[in-house]
Amino acid sequence: MNSKLKIENSKLAFVALGSNLGESKKIILAAMVRLQKFTDAPNLNSSLWQTSPVDCPPDSPKFVNAVVGLIPRMAETPESLLEKLQALEKEFGRQPKSILNEPRPLDLDLIAFGNETRHLPELILPHPRAHQRRFVLQPLSEIAADLILPGQSKTVLQLLAGLPDNDTVKRL
């Protein structure tokens, strides 16, 4: 992570993007463009990664995943950003869940919002499983390798190195 990011780390929000329904690569790239409208500064965008489905129904298609880092506008809160992310998911065709982790055109998860923490029914920050998921940590390591998520003692890169190698991830 460069020194500018280290200085502004407490101001960054990180959003994980995933898609395994429809033209996933195009959907993720379009969503990345749309996320730029949530900030006045340039976003940090990871590469796109093809990943194995985790905790999904049998025969679920592979995912395309990425992570975006953005500096929220002054009045933005984790809750207001979550509302915007959920609205964006709906714009891309996301339907209410009928099966846990079913295929979806766009999934946006707020991974972290600076050093903020939340434990609400609708929002837990940092994301409770981000530190255990290669499909989040691999792209996050490209844009914030030295980030320490609130509640963790290891950097993203250290967390990634400690994961078992049983999930398939491939840079696209």
C-alpha positions as CSV (number, residue, x, y, z in Angstrom):
1,M,0.0,0.0,0.0
2,N,1.5,3.4,-0.8
3,S,1.9,6.1,1.8
4,K,-1.1,8.1,0.6
5,L,-3.3,5.1,1.3
6,K,-1.8,4.6,4.7
7,I,-2.6,8.2,5.6
8,E,-6.2,7.9,4.4
9,N,-6.8,4.3,5.5
10,S,-9.2,5.4,8.2
11,K,-11.3,7.2,5.6
12,L,-11.6,4.4,3.1
13,A,-14.6,2.2,2.6
14,F,-14.1,-1.2,1.0
15,V,-16.8,-2.9,-1.1
16,A,-16.6,-6.5,-2.3
17,L,-18.4,-7.2,-5.6
18,G,-19.5,-10.6,-6.8
19,S,-21.6,-12.0,-9.7
20,N,-22.4,-15.5,-10.8
21,L,-25.5,-14.9,-12.9
22,G,-25.6,-13.3,-16.3
23,E,-22.6,-11.7,-18.0
24,S,-20.7,-11.4,-14.7
25,K,-17.6,-9.8,-16.0
26,K,-19.5,-7.0,-17.7
27,I,-21.8,-6.6,-14.6
28,I,-18.8,-6.2,-12.2
29,L,-17.1,-3.7,-14.5
30,A,-20.3,-1.7,-14.9
31,A,-20.9,-1.8,-11.1
32,M,-17.3,-0.5,-10.5
33,V,-18.1,2.5,-12.8
34,R,-21.3,3.1,-10.8
35,L,-19.5,3.0,-7.5
36,Q,-17.3,5.9,-8.7
37,K,-20.4,8.1,-8.4
38,F,-20.4,7.5,-4.6
39,T,-17.2,9.5,-4.1
40,D,-15.4,12.6,-5.2
41,A,-12.0,10.9,-5.3
42,P,-10.7,8.2,-7.7
43,N,-11.6,4.7,-6.6
44,L,-9.1,1.9,-6.0
45,N,-10.2,-1.0,-8.1
46,S,-8.8,-4.5,-7.9
47,S,-8.5,-6.9,-10.8
48,L,-11.4,-9.2,-11.6
49,W,-11.1,-12.7,-10.1
50,Q,-12.9,-15.9,-11.0
51,T,-13.6,-17.8,-7.9
52,S,-15.3,-21.0,-6.7
53,P,-18.7,-20.6,-5.0
54,V,-18.5,-20.8,-1.2
55,D,-21.4,-21.9,0.9
56,C,-23.7,-21.8,-2.2
57,P,-26.3,-24.3,-3.4
58,P,-24.9,-27.3,-5.4
59,D,-24.0,-26.7,-9.0
60,S,-23.8,-22.9,-8.5
61,P,-21.8,-21.2,-11.2
62,K,-18.3,-19.7,-10.5
63,F,-18.2,-16.1,-9.4
64,V,-16.4,-13.0,-10.8
65,N,-15.2,-11.0,-7.8
66,A,-13.5,-7.7,-7.2
67,V,-13.0,-5.2,-4.4
68,V,-13.3,-1.4,-4.7
69,G,-11.9,1.1,-2.2
70,L,-13.5,4.5,-2.0
71,I,-13.4,7.6,0.1
72,P,-17.0,8.2,1.2
73,R,-18.4,11.8,1.0
74,M,-18.4,13.8,4.2
75,A,-22.0,13.1,5.3
76,E,-21.9,9.4,4.3
77,T,-22.4,6.9,7.0
78,P,-22.0,3.1,6.8
79,E,-25.8,2.8,6.9
80,S,-26.3,5.3,4.1
81,L,-23.7,3.7,2.0
82,L,-25.3,0.3,2.6
83,E,-28.6,1.7,1.3
84,K,-26.9,2.9,-1.8
85,L,-25.2,-0.5,-2.4
86,Q,-28.5,-2.3,-1.9
87,A,-30.2,0.0,-4.4
88,L,-27.5,-0.6,-6.9
89,E,-27.9,-4.4,-6.5
90,K,-31.6,-4.0,-7.4
91,E,-30.8,-1.9,-10.4
92,F,-28.6,-4.8,-11.7
93,G,-31.5,-7.2,-11.2
94,R,-30.9,-8.6,-7.7
95,Q,-34.1,-10.2,-6.4
96,P,-35.0,-10.8,-2.7
97,K,-33.3,-14.0,-1.5
98,S,-35.3,-17.2,-1.8
99,I,-32.3,-19.5,-1.1
100,L,-29.2,-18.6,0.9
101,N,-26.3,-17.7,-1.3
102,E,-28.2,-18.4,-4.5
103,P,-26.8,-17.3,-7.9
104,R,-27.2,-13.5,-8.4
105,P,-26.3,-10.9,-10.9
106,L,-24.7,-8.6,-8.4
107,D,-23.8,-8.9,-4.7
108,L,-22.2,-5.9,-3.0
109,D,-20.9,-6.3,0.5
110,L,-19.6,-3.4,2.7
111,I,-16.4,-5.0,4.0
112,A,-15.2,-2.0,6.0
113,F,-15.9,1.7,6.5
114,G,-12.7,3.2,7.9
115,N,-12.3,2.1,11.5
116,E,-16.1,2.1,12.1
117,T,-17.7,-1.0,13.7
118,R,-21.3,-1.9,13.7
119,H,-23.3,-4.8,15.1
120,L,-26.8,-4.3,13.8
121,P,-29.3,-6.8,12.3
122,E,-28.8,-5.1,8.9
123,L,-25.1,-4.3,9.1
124,I,-22.1,-5.8,10.8
125,L,-18.8,-4.0,10.3
126,P,-16.3,-5.1,9.5
127,H,-17.9,-7.8,7.5
128,P,-17.9,-10.8,9.8
129,R,-16.4,-13.3,7.4
130,A,-14.2,-11.1,5.2
131,H,-11.1,-12.2,7.0
132,Q,-11.8,-15.8,6.2
133,R,-12.7,-15.6,2.5
134,R,-10.1,-15.8,-0.2
135,F,-12.6,-14.3,-2.7
136,V,-12.5,-11.1,-0.7
137,L,-8.9,-11.1,0.6
138,Q,-7.3,-11.8,-2.8
139,P,-8.7,-8.8,-4.6
140,L,-8.5,-6.7,-1.4
141,S,-4.8,-7.5,-1.1
142,E,-4.2,-5.8,-4.5
143,I,-5.4,-2.5,-3.3
144,A,-4.9,-2.6,0.5
145,A,-2.4,-5.3,1.4
146,D,-1.4,-3.5,4.6
147,L,-4.9,-2.9,5.8
148,I,-5.8,-4.2,9.2
149,L,-9.5,-4.7,9.4
150,P,-11.1,-3.5,12.7
151,G,-10.9,-6.3,15.2
152,Q,-8.0,-8.1,13.4
153,S,-4.3,-8.0,14.3
154,K,-3.0,-9.2,10.9
155,T,-2.8,-7.3,7.6
156,V,-4.9,-8.4,4.7
157,L,-1.8,-10.0,3.1
158,Q,-1.1,-11.9,6.3
159,L,-4.7,-13.1,6.6
160,L,-4.6,-14.2,3.0
161,A,-1.4,-16.2,3.5
162,G,-2.9,-18.0,6.5
163,L,-6.0,-19.3,4.6
164,P,-6.1,-22.9,3.4
165,D,-5.6,-23.4,-0.3
166,N,-9.0,-25.1,-0.9
167,D,-10.7,-22.2,-2.7
168,T,-9.9,-21.7,-6.4
169,V,-9.2,-18.1,-7.4
170,K,-7.9,-17.0,-10.8
171,R,-7.1,-13.5,-12.0
172,L,-9.1,-12.7,-15.2
